Amino acid sequence: MEKGTLVEFRLHGDRRLAVAERPEGKKHWIVVDERGQSHTLHPRQVTYEVKGQGYKPGGIAAFLQEVQSYLDPSSLEVAWELLVEDSEPVDPEAMALLLFSDQSPPLCYAAHCLLSEDKFYFKQKGDRYEPRSAAQVLELKHQSDVEAQRQQEWQGFLSRLQQALAGEPLEWQSSDRSRLEALERFAALGEETNHRAPALETLSALGRPETAQAAFQLLVDLKVWSLHENLFLRRSQVPMQFSSRVLEMAHSCLATPPPDPDPNRLDLTHLKLYTIDDESTCEIDDGLSVETLEDGRQRLWIHIADPTRWLVPGDDLDLEARRRCTTLYLPTGMIPMFPPELATGPMSLKQGQVCSALSFGVVLTEAGAVDDFSVHASLVKPTYRLTYEDVDEILELGVQAEPELAALDTWAKRRVSWRRSQGAISIHMPESSIKVRDDEITIQVLDDSSSRRLVAELMILAGEVAGRYGQAHELPFPYRGQSQPELPSDDELMLLPAGPVRYCAIRRCMPRSEISITPTRHASLGLDTYTQVTSPIRRYADLLAHFQLKAHLRGEPLPFSASEIKELLQTVSSTAYEATLVERQTNRYWGLEYLRRHAEQPWHALMLRWLREHENLGLVLLEDLGLELAMRFTRPIEPGDRLDVRVTYADPRQDIIQFAEHTEASVQSMAQPMAT
């Protein structure tokens, strides 16, 4: 290189021109740009050397101005079309001749600029540029269009984010969904999230911390999520929406009911039939009747909703129910196993309508044991839809017009006594029902009332009868069993106060019930065989039992083999356990939130048992709410002791609750003015 040579180099990625001034050492040169600034360059840093006359720094601006008028990138496409067929490489000088029919230094430099900035038509190989194939050019242009579209969508998304954060009304675009979903996944799963880059990009663009908590808060600020978004549900595999395909099939069932697989149903529409549920229940899956026989004995009828009337094994509705396995009942509402139009419509036992059912007719001995039973696909017509409170009132008043209810109550009590004689173990712990409507939380302690015991007992009876039927006919069935617990001795139990404290001690010893295809004893129910069949609209294992039982009643091959039932039950058990965990965690969250909102209120508490006695950590029952929570004590206390407590700190999101004993001294202390 000689003094006065015009060279190109890159400074922080930008293209710069400068004139060679003098050598520096053995290899470097001092160059001066148009601003008079000096730069030391190694030859490897020079990206282009302008051939021809010597230049001065003051002439660089005029040189660039002459070059500028020739920098039309579209001209390269014409050159590429001429060169691509022969794959002939070119250098800037040859390209200048091809484009401009001239090889003057400004035009050669213009060709160099075009080639070095080109992203589509040519790729550099040494000092020359080779035309890309037509397929490569097409793919590169497609990628460029995609990236341009992405950038346009990204800028639009950022603009809509700012609108939403400013409280302005807007409509999210379909292209925004993937970015919002990335934020949702990151907020729910944190560092465990796969492909969290879009969420981090959004948080960074808004100048927010790149954390799961910041993602959660952003979604709340955008009003995409509520402050109380159910993260337990979002972390689970529980589907929250039905696919359009499943909904279409549900609508098709409603519009054009499929043929009934049981055309010869037993007509029981003449029986007075009661459905008994909570007032808010929408899926009515069981009903009760009493029939007086010619010999004066009474036959109890337990009618169970028959969703298999509307689906067949393996269709879209069945597979969706299998995927969900259960209906979730959350304080904020339910997530059904079947589309609501079906679950609360034709699948349910609706008052005054002729409904398909699976009916269990049972005659009991005077002691309450099963004397005779039969199972039928049936038609029923529910007479009354009653709440538990309605039935309690009717039983308490002895309403003469409803002797069937009194008979059902009598037989239910005999069943309880009979099961106890068979070793059944009863545990009666307070149970709470938490509801959230319009951000208002209500907690109701469910009474262990006659009506609830009546319904529960007759549902257990249906489970025993179904189990007996399956066992007698050697059907592969989802049987439920429970091994015999090792309970404390009677002397040990008698040392504990009767009621919740004693029941809590018994409950700790109870093994989990298990589900299998082999009939086995259920210890706590006192039954030698048992299966659940009374909730096929909301429990898939019950639906499986219906499929098997009804096929056998029709004399048809069973839809599921023993190995298929076993495999299905493994999946069902796992999914149902996850759903139960979500229900439990969600109820606990809203229970803690309720206590947080009522932090000043004292609560009556009962010490149930020690969790870690050496740490003074025990389990208390808030009797007004039916909630069991941990509490650390600051004085000697024993199970069975009662005390008043108040909340000192609650953070439902972090699952933290702390209590202090509420005494006259603590009240006076709280009332004292703070010292200055």
Buried (B, 14 or more C-beta within 10 A) or exposed (E): EEEEBBBBBEEEEEBBBBBBBEEBEEEBBBBBBBEEEEBEBEEEBBEBBBBEEEBEBEBBEEBBEBBEEBEEEEBBEEBBEEBBEEEEBBBBBBBBBBBBEEBEBBBBBBBBBBBBEBEBBBBEEEEBBBBBEEEBBEEBEEEEEEEEEEEEBBEEBBEBBEEBEEEEEBEBEEBBEEBBEBBBBBBBBBEEBEEBEBBBBBBEEBEBEBBBEBBBBBBBBBEBBEEBBBBBBBBBEBEEEBEEEBBEBBEEBBEEEEEBBBEEBBEBBEBBBBBBBEEEBBBBBBBBBBBEEEEEBBBBBBBBBBBBBBBEBEBBBBEBBBBBBBBBBBBBEBBBBBBBBBBBBBBBBBBEEEBBBBBBBBBBEEEBBBEEBBBBBBBBBBBBBBBBEBBBEBBEEEEEEBEBBBBBBBBBBBBBEBBEEBEBBBEEBBEBBBBBEEEEBEBEBEEEBBBBBBBBBBBBBBBBBBBBBBBEEEBBBBBBBBBEBEBBEEEEBEEBBEBBBBBBBBBEEBEEBBBBBEBBBBBBBBBBBBBBBBBBBBBBBBBBBBBBBBBBBEEEEBBBEBEBBBEBBEEBBEBBEBBEEBBEBBBBBBBBBBBBBBEEEBBBBBBBBBEEEEEBEBBBBBBBBBBBBEBEBEEEBEBBBEBBBBBEEBEBBEEEBEBBBBBEEBEEEEEEEEEE
